[in-house]
């Protein structure tokens, strides 16, 4: 029996992100699968629907809105030089282009806007040094709190993910939930750059709203000194997600050349 084409390779076929020979081989393999052509058609249809939902004029308005948000953040940072909180970690326009023009087989929803510039952060989170790790903030009553691992969370909680590179040059962030869904957070597409920014905590481009998946939401930060194959990380996350009794505690099944840390939220009704 022929092996099923993995989702990450299916997306690269749809995007044409392969060399001519590799693309021809991948399409031939897909043709031999019982439902290969139908899977590709569904992915291409989903991509077309995404483009239909985001016409150019809407995109232009969103870029302008986020640019105004960035101006507010810069003004706040200039007024309070010691504040480094939730600065944009990726170029806004580039992130939007990649998000809108890509078809992602992972769980995808309209990304919430970045959290407001007015935040209250614990002082020790600024300029933290040490190993690479994630910082998870939750917006509550107009302010933002830094969460501890295993904090209880609910559907509708609005989170902002940030990372500390800890001297690592490349990284990617994915999450697995209690329903077995896998979400890619950084980069925003399979072909996006995995390079990390140095220094203080860097916020990801979008906030993240928790859905009604039960039990837990677990975020993984995978790092390396070399560029990372995002598709490999996603496949590892999907493999772990298929083991619901282990997904909340075990590490991703990745090569030893990749380091990883995780942060878990315990979901409550």
N, C-alpha and C positions, 0 to 999 in steps of 0.2 A: 504494500500500500504506500502510495506517495505521501510524503510528509506535507502537512498543511503549511502554506506560506504564512509566516508570522506577521502580525499586524504592522510592525515597524517597517518590514520590507514591502508590504502592500502599500503603505503610505508613500514610500519612496518611488514605487512604480507609478502611482497616481501623479506624483509631483515631477516625475522624470529626473529624479535626483540620483541617477546611476549612469555609469559609462554606457555607451551604445551597446557593447557586447554584454555587459552585465544586465542591462535592461532587457535585451532580447532573450537572454537565458531565463530571467525572472518571469517574463511574460509567457514563455513556453512552458515553464513549470506550472504557472497559474492555469494555463489552458488544460493541463492534464488533471487538475483537481476537479472533483465532481461539482463543486459550487464556486470554483475560483472566479469565473467570469462574473457571476452574480455578486460576489463580495466586492470586486473592483467597481462594479456598476453602482452599488450602494454607496461606496466611499466617494465616488465622483459626484453622485447626486447630492450627497450631504455637503460636499464642497461647494457645489453650485448654489444650494440653498443658503449656505453661509454668506456667499457673495451677494445674494439677493437681499438678505436681511441687512447687509451693511453697504448700501450704495455709496459712491464717492462723496456725495454732499454730506451724508451723515458722518463719514470718516473725518472730513475736514472740520466739521463742528466739534467732534470729539477731540481732535488734536488741539484746536483752539482752546477748548475748555481745560484740558490738562496743562496746556502752556500757562494759562492763568493760575492754575493751582501751583505750578512750579514757581511762578513769580511771587505768590504769597509765601511759599516756603522760604525762598531766598530772602525776602524782606524780613521774615521772622528770624532767620539765621543771622542776618546782619544786625538786627536789633539786640539779639541775645547770642553773642559769639560762642558761649560755652555749650550751646544746644546743638546736638548732632543727630537727634532722634530719627525721624522716618524720612530721610532724604531719598529721592528717587534713585534706585540702584541701576536702572537701565535707561537709555535714551527713550523718551516717551514716544515720539513718532515712529521710531523703528520697531518698538515693541508692538504698537498698534497694527502696523503693516503686517508683521509676522503673524499676529494673532488672527487677523481678519482674513488673510489670504491662505491660511493653512487649514487642512482638514485633519483633526486629531481624533483617533479612535478612542482615546481615553475620555473620561467624564469631562465634559466641557459645558460651561455656562457663561452667561455674560459676566465679565469680571466686574466686581464692585469697584467704585472709584477709590483712589488712594485715600487714606484717612486724613482728616483735617490737620492743618499745621499745628493747631493748639492741642498740645499733649502734655501729660504729666508723666515723666519717666523717672525710674529709680536712678539716682545719680551714678551709682557704680556701673551702670550699663554703658557709659560713655568711655570709649577708649579701652575696653577690656582687651587684655592680651592673653594668649594661650592657644589651646588646640582649636581647630576648626569646629564650629558648632552653630546650631540654629538658635535664634531668639524668636519667641512667639509672643505677640502682643494681642490684646483683646480690647476693642473699643467698648466703653461702658459709660453711660451718662455724660457724654461729651469729653471724656478723658480716655487715656490709654494705659492699661496696666500690663506689666510684664508677667507672663505666666510661668509657673514651674511645671516641670515634667509631671505627668499624671494628674494635672488639674482637671476638675470636672467641667464639661462644656455641654452646650445644648444646641439644638437646631436653631439657626438664625444668628448665632454668634458670629461677629465680624472680626476676622483675624488679619493681622499683618505679619508676614514672615520676613525675618532679616537674617543675615548670616555674618559670621566672623570668619574670615578666610584662614586665620591662624597660620599664615605662611604658605598655605597651599595655593597653587596657581589656577587650578581648574576645579569646577564643581557642578553638580546638578542636584535638584531637589524634586523628589516625587513623594506622593502620599498614598497610603492604602487605608481603606475604611472597613468597618465591620460588615459591610455588604459585599466586600470583595472588589470594589471599584478602585481603579488606579488613576491618579491624576498627576500630570506633569506641570510643575510650577516654575522651574528654571532649568534650561531656557524655556521659552514659551512654545517652541517647535522642535521637532527632531533634528533639524539642521541648524538650529541657533547656536551661537557661541557659548561655550561652557567656561570661558575665562572669568575668573573672579577678580573683584576689586580689593585692593589692599586697604589696611587701616581700620577705621572704626566700623561699627555695624552698618551693613548695606541692606536697605530694604528692597524686596522684590517689587516688580513693576505694578502689581495689582494686589489689593486686599482679597481675602478669601472668605466666603460665607459658608458656614457649615450647613449641610443638608440633614435629612432625617435618618441617615444610615445609623444603625445601632452600635452599641458597645464601645467603639473606639474610632479615633482618627489618628493615624501615625504618620509622621513626616520623616523622611530620610534625607540626609545630606551626604552625598557621595563625593569624595574629593580625590584629587590626584595632582601630581606635578606635570602630567601630560594631558593633552586634550582627551575628553571622555566620550565614548560611544554612547549617546543618549538612548539609542535603541536597545543596547545591551542592558542598561539599567532598567528600562521599562519592562523588558522581558523578564528580568529577575524579580521585579516587583509583582508582575502578574503571576509568576510561578509561586511566590510566597502567598499572594492573595488567595490562591486556590486551596490554601491550607488554613481555614479560618481559626482553628484552635491554636495555631502557631504564629499567625500573622502579627499579633500584638506584642510578641516577645522576641521572636527569633530575628537574626540579621538577614539582610538580603543575600541570596546565594551568588556572590560576586567573586571575581579573582582576587587573590591576595594583594595585587598591585594597587587596588582601590581601597581607600579608607572610607569608613562610614560611621555616622552617628545618627541617632534617631530621637524624636521627641513625640511623646504620646499624650493625647487628650482622652480622658474617659468620658464617653457620651452618657448623659442621663436624660430622661424624658423631660 
